[in-house]
């Protein structure tokens, strides 16, 4: 049921708006492909396909243009760090199918700015004479290329309407993704920021193996990096030390650290 919608001349149309639905799962990384195909054919998956198809048919501006982009960029076997977001940015030109990331030239959103500030703070603590500078770009493909799965739990949103596609079925798919990563043999760092992400801790525990044995994954938790909560207790994001802790864990398991 491949549909194409040309919003090129529609008022308010954006380059990052969804125009083709459902997404083409044939060119996903090979180890994601069967998982996606099973989801897409499931009752929940088919319901999600219909609802988004109906909204597109009604002229809704839905973003990003490629909701499955992260699964084209990074295979399951390559994942070394998972950072969970909630749903895509809903502002113009922001969402690009990679959680927290925005395209080159787009103003860095406040949450991502706080992420960069924490990375700089940790860098300054370890190297006072040569701390990392704050990036000028919010494009995070460089992280994905190193094995960082930047995953929103909901993969589409309507422009200007945050959480507009929450509870439509995306959560079932992304829960399956989290479970698949947690079942992998390779040690992985999970960064869970805020209550929404922290609710996924139980999925990681359930998929990681029997209780009572040393966990092979590292789960880090803190408040969400948004300005409303980044400095708030009891676990403020600023000062959390997650990026240094992640690299220390990776190096302990003879894996290369992430160049944040």
Secondary structure, DSSP 8 states (H G I E B T S, - for coil): --EE---TTSTT--TTB--EES--GGGS-HHHHHHHHHHHHSHHHHHHHHHHHHHHHTT--EE-S-TTHHHHH--GGG--EEEEESS---STTT--SSTT---TTS---HHHHHHHHHHHHHHHHH-TTS-----S----HHHHTTTEEEEESS--EETTBTTTTTTSSHHHHHHHHHHHHHHSSS--EEEEEHHHHHTTHHHHHHHH--TTS--SSEEEEE--SSTTTTT-SSS-STT--HHHHHHHHHHHTT------
